[in-house]
């Protein structure tokens, strides 16, 4: 089994806590989400699994787990509208990363100032909705286990 870790600190809210129907209804795959603390102004976003960076955007990335599926981490809701402002990437597409390695840094204050939610969905791509069993209602630190594949 592969441990999938929290990419950021915050409260585990699950799909139901995501203010976007694509993630809330698990249209891309089963998963969960982390809501960063309201007073957090910046976050270093970690790789949830070891693998290869299959896709990289300033606000989102996919890590293809070694011998497993692609894991999408989307930092904030509708943050693509920021055009990369407030985000700094630390890896490149094609890079091999270890679980817990820094992938990007986000200015959470800038995300909130733009009127956007900083909620961070973590999705097992192409898996059935409801297939991820991840408890909600508790707080995690970046690097803590969210669920197992």
N, C-alpha and C positions, 0 to 999 in steps of 0.2 A: 504494500500500500504506500502511496505517496502522500506525504503531508503537504498541504497547501497552507501557506502562512499569510497572515494579515499584511497587506502592503503598507498600511498606515495605522497610527494609533486611532482609537475611537470606539464608538458603540456599535456592536453588531446589530444591524437592523433587518437583515434579510431582504429578499426581493420586495416584500410588501412595503418596506420603508423607503423605496427608491421612487422619487417623483418623476418617473419617465416610464411610459407603458412598455417600451421595448425591454427594459431591464425588469420592471415589476412583473410583467407577464412571462418572463424568461423566454422571449422569442429567439434569442441567440444561443440559449442553453441554460442549464441549471446553474445556480450559484447563490451567492449571498452578497451583502454589501456592508461597508463600514462607514459610519458617519463621524468625520473628524470632530474633535472637541470644538465648541463654539469659540473658545479663546485661543485656539491654535492659529498662528499667523503664517506658518510655513510647515511643509512636511517633505521629508525625503521618502520617496515611494520605492518600496522594495520589490524585488522579484519574488513572486509567491511560490515558485518552484525552480529547481535547477533545469536548465535546458538552453534552447537557442532562441534569440530574439527574432521571431518570425515577422513581426510587424512593429513599427515604431512611429508614433506621432507625438507631438509635444504633450498631448493630453491623454494618450492611451497607448497601450502596447499589448502584444501577444507574445507569451513565452510558450514554445512548444516543449512540453516536458520530455525529458529523456525517456523514450519508450512509451510515451503517453500522449494525451490530447493537448490542444492549444488552450492556454489559460489567458483570458482577456482581463486586463485591469484598465478600467475607464475612470480617470480622475476627474470627478465632477460631472454634472449634468449639463449638457449643451455647451461644454467648454470648448468645443471645436470653434465656436463663434469668436473666441478670443484670438484666433490666428496664431497661437503659440505664445502670446504675451503672458508673462507670469509663470512660464514653464522653462526648465533647463534640463536637457537630456544628458545622461552620463554614459550611455552605451550607444552602439550603432546596430542597425539591422544586420543579422547574421552573427553577432557576437554570442559566445557561450557565456552563460551567467550561472552563478551558484544561487541556490535558494537564499534569500535575505540580502542579496547584493543590491546596492542602490542603482535604480534605473533612471529616475528623474527626480527633480525637486519642483514643487509647486508652491507658489505664493498664494496661500489660502485667503489672505486678506484681499488680494486683487480679485480672486474668484468671487468672493462674497460682495465686494464693492461693485462688481458688474451685475449683481442681482442673481447670481447663479448658485445653485446648491453644490457644496463640495463633496457630496456623497460619492463613495468609491465602490462601484460594483466590481465583483470578482466572479467571472463566468467561465464555466467549463464549456468551451465552444462545441456546438453540435450535439450536446447531451440533451436528454429529454427534460422538459420542465419538471420540477419537483424531484429531480434525481440526486440533488446534493442535499445531504443531511448536515445542516450547520445550525447549532443552537443560536438563538438570538437573545437580546435583552441583557447582554453583559458587555463589559469593556475589555478591549484587547490592546496590547502594545504591538507596534510593528514587529513582525517576526514571530508572534505567537501563532500557534496552529488555529486555523479557521475550520478546516474540514480535511477529510482524507479521501483520496481517489481510490 
